[in-house]
């Protein structure tokens, strides 16, 4: 039996049943566990506002695509036991919107986790960036590289857009990243 059944949502695009054991739980500002609406992967300690934005992003990026059908067609049949993926699929054959969503999902969740564990107040603008600021700048740069907006990066990091730009100016060495904002 596959990890997903063939039931679909009212609009016929998104699966209604998630993989066994996948459920969102928690209340307040941070969800103990969140299950993404496309691939059904579980993530711990996701800011509730970010979870809502990611669900919106999933809908926006996959508009016009039959997600359930695409997942079924891309699913790896009889995956090897050492495959660590919760959703064993051939990503290269997924529609573009689903691939974009997956990359943005990963970059924004990584950013949220790193930002949560970083003491932003300790950053000294009078000194070269320290290790923690460089790491935060790296994941901010990765989110921009994946096409995330400044608003999404600010939401995931919990920073004001001005703070995101200030950290980016000190740490991101890619050319013209600021022009794309």
N, C-alpha and C positions, 0 to 999 in steps of 0.2 A: 504494500500500500504506500502511496506517495505521501510525503510530508504535508501536502496540501490536498484538499479535495477540490472537486470541480465547482463548488458553489461560488457564485459571484455576487457582487453587490448589485444594488438596484440599477446602477447605470451599466452593468455588464462588463466593466473594465477591471475592477479591483477585486481580489479574492476576499470573501467575507470570513472565511475560516483561516486562522493562523496555524502555523505548525504546532503540534502538540506541546503544551507547556508554555507557550508564548502568550504572555498577558502583561498588560500594563498595570502597575500598582503603585500606589503612593498618592499623597495629597500634598498640597502646599506648593512651595517654590521649586522643590526638587523631587522628581519621581524616583522612587526606589528602583523601579524597573520600567523600561519603556520598550515597546515592540514596534519596529518601524512598519509602516503600512504596505510597503511594496515587497520586500524580501522576507519579512517576518523575523528578522534578527533581533535579539534582545540586547539591550544596553542598560547598564546600571547607572544610577545617579545622574539622570538627565534633567537639566532645568526645564520646568514645565513650559515656560514660554518658548524655549527652543524646540521642544517636542511638538508644540502646536505649529510653529513655523515650518518644521521639517515635514509635517503632515500636509500642510498647505503647499509646500514646495513639491512634494511627491505628486499631488494632484495637478499642479500647474505644468510640471515637466513631462508628465505622461498623458496629458490631454490628447485625445485622438488615438491613443494606443490601447490595445487590449492586453493589459498587464498580465492577467491570468494565462492567456494563451501564449504570450511571449515567454513567461516563466516556464510553462510546460514544454515549449519547444526548445528552450535553452537548457533545460534540466539535464544534468549528467545522470544517465541511466546506470544503475548499479555502481555507485562511486566506490573507489577503493576504501578500505577501512581506515587508512591513515589520512584521509582527506579531512582537514580540520574545519571546513566551511560548514556553517549552519545551513546555508542554502547552496547546495552544489550545482552551480550553473556555469555554462560557458559564457562569460561576460561579453566576449567579442560578438556574439550573435544576437545580443539583446538590442532592442531599439535604442537609438541615441539618447532619448530623454531618460530612459531608465539608467543608462550608464552614467550620464551627467548627475542624476540624483544620487547614485551610489557614491560617486567621488565626493560630491559636496557633503553628503551625510557624514562620511568618514572624516573629512577635514574639519567640519564644524563641531563634531563630537570630540575630536582630538583637541581642538582649540578650547572647548568648554572645560575639558578635564585639566589641561595644563594651566589655564587661566585661574581655575578654582584653587589650584595648589601653588600659586605664585603670589608673593607679597608685592603687589604693584607699588605700594607706598615706599618700598625700599629702593626703587630705581632712582639713581642720582644722575640728573641730566647734565651735571657739570663734569661727570667722568665718562669715560668710554663705557658702552653697554657691558654689564656683567653677564655671567653665564645664564641666569634666569631670564634676563631681558632678551638676550640673543635667542634663547629657546622659544620664548613667547613670540618674538618677531618672526622666527622661522615658521611657526605654525600659522601665524597671521598671513605671511607670504604665501604659504601653501593654499590657504583658503582663497586668497585672491587669485592665485594661479588656476584654481578649479572654477573660477568664475563667480564666486560668491560676492554679493554686494557688500558695501561698507555697512549698511544697516544689519545684514545678517552676521557679519563678523563682529560688530559691536554687540549684538544680542548674544551671540555664543560666548564672547569673552567677558561680558558683563561690564564692559568699558564704554565710556562715551566715545562717539565717533572721533572727536578731537584727540583723545588719548590713543586710539588705535592708529591714527595718522602719525602722531608724534613718535610712537614706538616704531612704526614702520619706517619713518624717515631715518631713525637711528640704526635700524637693524636690517632692513631689506635692501639688498644690493642689486636686485634686478632692475633693469632699465625700464623707465616709463611706467612703472606700476601705478604711480600716483595719477598719471594722466587718464587711466581707465576708470577712476572712481567717479 
